[in-house]
Amino acid sequence: MPELKLLDLTAAPDGWHSVAAPGGYEWWYFDAEDAAADRQIVAIFFQGFVFHPGYLRADARYRRNPTKVPPALPQEYPCAYFVVYEKGKIAHQFMTQYKSEAFSAATDRADVTIGPNTLRTSKGGYDLSLVGTPWWLTWQGPKRGVGQTLSATLRFTPNFQHAPLERTFLSRQMTAADHHWVLAAPHCNVSGTIHPPGGSPIEFNGVGYHDHNYGTGPIGPGLARWAWGRAIFEDRVLAFHVAVPKKPSLPIERHVMSADAQTFAALPAVPTVDWAHRSSAGIRYPSIVRFESLLTLSQPRLIDASPFYLRLQYEAHAGAQRGSAFCEVAKPSRLRLPVLGRMIEMSIEKK
């Protein structure tokens, strides 16, 4: 019998890997901070939204009965996401799911289209165009601004010119799948314009980060807790993952990556995480993270607190250098809770 091709490993590191594995995913992630305005943004282009409750339910049904239930495939769940934070709070956001035919991408570079949302590689940088219907949380649940639009055009210009660095993370032993992490442009100058619904345009100027992940199955099933982040300094970036498995017999998995103008490298530093704080939804997050003598993150500022993930800022110290860190903590198992899953899906606009 012919072998089913689950992904294209010949694609460029930042290109589309054509993931066709049930429950698989691929995403292109961008974040940036405008310190002067106390404003942060995150934009993500998904094929196979790995935290979509409907996708996870469909994949679980298939895995329980693979001979009778069709597989849930990443091409069925292309999504575009954009959020703006101002002064420590969500100011504007959208999440939109499109039909499979609204997605296209290139294998030789980062070039992605999801409906009207586009990512283009041009002139040594990345041009993002984002547009969607904003939503916000009310006491009755998520509410979308029907007839309103949130949009942005952004330019990420890398400050380091070396090729992307790729490695695996979240072991197959823990998750029963293969997962890849590409540090494509971890230190960028970022500029552009945000058009909030019903407001004046916002000029954005700051520093940012871009990476890219893809994998052959869901991230969440083997994880009790997952934290990742990056700390940006004037001439250097440190990025990390810390994954706590559900099975006590498995070790905690840690990855620390360093990038500057000359080198891209994995570091042997072992992070120490205290998990001392707890959000209102009961998700633990660190008050301090130490990467031996290389890096310390402290003074957490919680800017986004959902029932299954948190987004935080930290003060970052690396020797005499001071910078900022942008981090996330997730408890993916909560996405399988029926009521929570349905609430999250209410925030996703379906085109």
Backbone hydrogen bonds, N-H to C=O, Kabsch-Sander energy under -0.5 kcal/mol:
donor,donor_aa,acceptor,acceptor_aa,energy
6,L,4,L,-0.7
8,D,17,H,-3.5
9,L,7,L,-0.8
11,A,8,D,-1.0
12,A,107,T,-2.4
15,G,12,A,-2.0
16,W,106,A,-2.7
20,A,6,L,-3.4
21,A,6,L,-0.9
23,G,72,A,-2.4
24,G,21,A,-2.6
25,Y,215,G,-2.0
26,E,47,Q,-1.4
27,W,213,N,-3.0
28,W,45,F,-2.1
29,Y,27,W,-0.5
29,Y,211,D,-2.5
30,F,43,A,-2.3
31,D,209,Y,-2.2
32,A,41,I,-1.9
33,E,207,V,-2.8
34,D,39,R,-3.5
35,A,33,E,-0.7
37,A,34,D,-0.6
38,D,34,D,-0.7
38,D,35,A,-0.7
39,R,34,D,-2.0
40,Q,85,Y,-1.9
41,I,32,A,-2.3
42,V,83,V,-1.8
43,A,30,F,-2.7
44,I,81,Y,-2.1
45,F,28,W,-2.1
46,F,44,I,-0.5
46,F,79,C,-3.0
47,Q,26,E,-2.8
48,G,74,P,-0.6
48,G,77,Y,-1.7
49,F,77,Y,-1.3
50,V,48,G,-0.9
52,H,49,F,-2.0
56,L,52,H,-2.3
57,R,53,P,-2.4
58,A,54,G,-2.4
59,D,55,Y,-2.4
60,A,56,L,-2.3
61,R,57,R,-2.4
62,Y,58,A,-1.9
63,R,59,D,-2.4
64,R,60,A,-1.8
65,N,61,R,-1.4
68,K,65,N,-1.5
69,V,65,N,-2.0
73,L,71,P,-0.6
76,E,73,L,-1.7
77,Y,74,P,-2.1
79,C,46,F,-1.4
80,A,96,T,-2.3
81,Y,44,I,-2.2
82,F,94,F,-2.2
83,V,42,V,-2.1
84,V,92,H,-3.1
85,Y,40,Q,-3.3
86,E,89,K,-2.7
87,K,38,D,-2.9
89,K,86,E,-1.1
91,A,84,V,-3.2
92,H,84,V,-1.6
94,F,82,F,-2.6
96,T,80,A,-2.5
97,Q,349,E,-3.7
98,Y,78,P,-2.7
102,A,99,K,-1.9
103,F,100,S,-1.6
104,S,113,T,-2.0
106,A,111,D,-1.7
111,D,109,R,-1.2
112,V,119,L,-2.1
113,T,104,S,-2.9
114,I,117,N,-2.9
115,G,102,A,-2.1
117,N,114,I,-2.2
118,T,129,S,-2.2
119,L,112,V,-2.7
120,R,127,D,-2.3
122,S,120,R,-0.6
122,S,125,G,-2.2
125,G,122,S,-1.6
126,Y,156,F,-2.7
127,D,120,R,-3.1
128,L,126,Y,-0.5
128,L,154,L,-2.9
129,S,118,T,-2.5
130,L,152,A,-2.8
132,G,150,L,-2.2
135,W,93,Q,-1.7
136,W,143,K,-2.4
138,T,141,G,-1.8
141,G,138,T,-1.8
143,K,136,W,-3.0
145,G,134,P,-3.1
146,V,144,R,-1.6
148,Q,145,G,-2.6
150,L,132,G,-3.0
151,S,195,H,-1.9
152,A,130,L,-2.2
153,T,193,T,-2.3
154,L,128,L,-2.4
155,R,191,S,-3.1
156,F,126,Y,-2.8
157,T,155,R,-0.6
157,T,189,N,-3.0
159,N,187,H,-3.2
160,F,187,H,-0.6
165,L,183,L,-1.8
167,R,181,W,-2.2
169,F,179,H,-1.6
175,T,171,S,-2.3
176,A,172,R,-2.8
180,H,214,Y,-3.0
181,W,167,R,-3.2
182,V,212,H,-3.1
183,L,165,L,-3.1
183,L,181,W,-0.6
184,A,182,V,-1.2
184,A,210,H,-0.6
185,A,210,H,-2.2
188,C,208,G,-2.2
189,N,157,T,-2.5
190,V,206,G,-2.9
191,S,155,R,-1.9
192,G,204,F,-1.6
193,T,153,T,-2.3
194,I,202,I,-2.9
195,H,151,S,-3.4
199,G,196,P,-1.4
202,I,194,I,-3.1
203,E,201,P,-0.5
204,F,192,G,-3.0
206,G,190,V,-2.8
207,V,33,E,-1.9
208,G,188,C,-2.4
209,Y,31,D,-2.6
210,H,185,A,-1.1
211,D,29,Y,-1.5
212,H,182,V,-1.8
213,N,27,W,-2.3
214,Y,180,H,-1.6
215,G,25,Y,-2.2
216,T,178,D,-2.1
223,L,220,G,-2.3
224,A,244,V,-3.1
225,R,244,V,-1.7
226,W,330,A,-2.1
227,A,242,V,-2.9
228,W,328,E,-2.1
229,G,240,F,-1.9
230,R,326,F,-1.8
231,A,238,L,-3.1
232,I,324,S,-2.4
233,F,236,R,-3.1
237,V,259,A,-2.5
238,L,231,A,-2.1
239,A,257,M,-2.5
240,F,229,G,-2.6
241,H,255,H,-2.1
242,V,227,A,-3.1
243,A,253,E,-2.7
244,V,225,R,-3.2
246,K,222,G,-2.2
250,L,247,K,-1.8
253,E,243,A,-2.4
255,H,241,H,-2.2
256,V,267,L,-0.5
257,M,239,A,-3.3
258,S,265,A,-3.2
259,A,237,V,-2.4
260,D,263,T,-2.5
261,A,235,D,-0.5
265,A,258,S,-2.6
267,L,256,V,-3.0
272,T,290,R,-3.1
273,V,271,P,-0.5
274,D,288,I,-1.2
277,H,285,Y,-2.4
279,S,283,I,-2.5
282,G,279,S,-1.9
284,R,282,G,-0.6
285,Y,277,H,-2.1
289,V,297,L,-2.2
290,R,272,T,-2.2
291,F,295,L,-3.3
292,E,270,V,-0.6
292,E,290,R,-0.6
294,L,291,F,-2.4
295,L,291,F,-0.7
296,T,317,H,-2.1
297,L,289,V,-3.0
298,S,315,E,-2.3
301,R,313,Q,-2.5
303,I,301,R,-0.6
303,I,311,R,-2.2
304,D,311,R,-1.4
306,S,309,Y,-2.4
310,L,329,V,-2.8
311,R,304,D,-2.5
312,L,327,C,-2.9
313,Q,301,R,-2.1
314,Y,325,A,-2.1
315,E,298,S,-2.9
316,A,323,G,-2.2
317,H,296,T,-2.3
318,A,321,Q,-2.1
321,Q,318,A,-2.1
323,G,316,A,-2.4
324,S,232,I,-1.4
325,A,314,Y,-2.4
326,F,230,R,-2.3
327,C,312,L,-2.8
328,E,228,W,-2.8
329,V,310,L,-2.0
330,A,226,W,-3.1
331,K,308,F,-3.1
334,R,331,K,-1.8
335,L,332,P,-1.8
336,R,333,S,-1.5
337,L,334,R,-1.9
341,G,337,L,-3.1
342,R,338,P,-2.2
343,M,339,V,-2.0
344,I,340,L,-2.5
345,E,341,G,-2.2
346,M,342,R,-1.4
347,S,343,M,-0.7
347,S,344,I,-1.2
348,I,345,E,-1.1
349,E,95,M,-2.6
349,E,347,S,-0.7
351,K,97,Q,-3.2
351,K,349,E,-0.6
